């Protein structure tokens, strides 16, 4: 019992020293790194959405020119090539964006799971940061990007085709439902 008491005192002293040393830092290095990764992922997603929007705007503008040229007969060989390139790039961009959205969702769900675990450990006396604002901000940011991407997919539904659109919508529903459920 004496050995246990000595070890407990040593561990409490180390815990106090660590807390004193890291008290001025609001987040640990690992958590700060995680926040930066998530922020970078969101920025990458927003960039993808802008690329999709630009490609859609560009393909809509380019689509009129070749069609007019094909009607005149001069650009008949160029119109299939010009018309075929953007629809192939658009699904690829959208699929990459959806994949990044799912990765960002996984990061949010991981952070929610960590928060739940910390809450459980708080019942045993562990320190617990009850501030839900950062977690709420993450969820809101992700949902905002989700709706922007969903809007772009719905606007590009004609270019995506009957096979790809239902699969994308299913993936979108899974992302939103898993966020809401957890």
N, C-alpha and C positions, 0 to 999 in steps of 0.2 A: 504493500500500500504506500509505503514511503517512496519507493521508486516511481510509482505512478504519479504521486503528488509532485515529485521533482520534475518528471517529464512534462507534466501538465503546466507547471510554472514556466519551464523553458519554452514550451510551445506558445504559451500566452505572451511571453516576452517577445518572441520572434514575431508573433502576429501583430503586437503593438508597434514594434519597430517597422515592420512592412507598411502598416497603415499610416504611421507617422511620416515615413518616407514618401509614400504615394498619395498622401492626403491632398497635396496641392494640385495633383493631376485629376481632372474630372473623369477621364477614361483611361483605362490601361492601354498599353501600346497595341495589344492584339485587337482590342475593341475599336480603337481609333483606325487601325489598318482596315478592319472590316467595314467601318463607316465610309472610308475613302474608296474601297472597292465597290461598295454599293452605289455611291455617288457617281463613280466613273461608269458603272454599268448603266445607270439611268441616263447619263449624258450620251453614252453610246447609243442607247435606245432612241433618245430624242433625235440624234443625228440620223439614225436609220429612218425614222419617220419623216424627217425633212427630205432625205434622199428619195423615199418612196413618193412623197408629194411632188418633188421636182420631176421625177421620172414620169409620173402620171400626167403632170402639166405639160411636160415636154412631149410625151407620146401623143397627147391629145392634139397639141399644136402641130406635130410632125405628121400625124395621121391624116390631116386635112390636105396637106400639100401633095403627098403621093397619090391620094385618091383622085385629086383633081388632075394630076399629071397622067394617071392611068386612063382617065376618061378621055383625055386629049390624044392618047396613043403614044406620046413621046417617052414617057417614063415607065412603061409597062414592065421592063426588066428590073428597074430599081424599086418599084413599089412593094413587091413581095419581100425583098430583103429588108427594106426600111421598116415595113410593118411587122416583120417577124422578130426583129431583134429586141425591141422594148418589152413585148409580152414575155419573153424568156427571162429577161433580167428582172422584171417586176416580181414574178413569183419567187425567184431566188432571194431577192432582197426581203420580201415579206417573210419567207420561211426563216431567214437568218434573224430577223427582228423578233419573230415569235419565239425562236429558240433562246434569244437573249432575255426576252420577257420571262420565260420559264425559269431561266437561271436566276434572275432577280427575284422571282417569286420564291425560289428555294432559299435564297439568302434571307428573305423576310421571315419565312417559316422557321428557319434555323434560329433566328434571333428571338422569335416568339417562343420557341421551345426552350431556349436558354433562359428567357425571362420567367417562364413557368417553373423551370427547375430551381432558379434562384428564389422564387417565391416559396417553393416547397422547403428549401433549405433554411429559409428565414424562420420557419416554424421550429427549427432546431437551434436557433440562435445565430445563424450566419447573418452577415450584413446584407441588406437588400435595398437596392435603389428602386423606390416605388414610382419614380417618375416615368409615366407612360408616354410623355410627349415625343421623345425620339422615335419610339416604336410606331406611334400614331402617324408621325410625319413620314416615316418610311412607307407605311401602308397607303397613305393618301397620295404620296408621290407615285407609287407603283400603279395605283388605280387610275390616276390621271393619265399616265403614259399608256396604260391598258386601253382606256377609252379613245385616246388619240389614234393608237394603232388599229383598234377595232374600226374606227371611223374610216381610216384609209383602206382597210381591207374591204369594207362594205362598198366604198366608192369604186374600188377596183374589181368588184365582183365579176364584171363582164370579162375582164382580161384573165381572171384566175381559172375560169372554167367550172364545170359541174362537178368534177372529181375533187379538186383541191379545196374549193370553198367550204363544203361541209366538214372536211377534216380540220381546216383552220378554225372554223366556228366551234367545233368540239373542243379543240385545244384552248380556245379563248374561254369557253364555259368552264373548263377544268381549272384554269388559272383563277378565275374569279370565285368559283365555288370553294376551292381549297382555302383561299384567303378569308372568305367569309366564315367558313366553318371553324377555322382555327383561331 
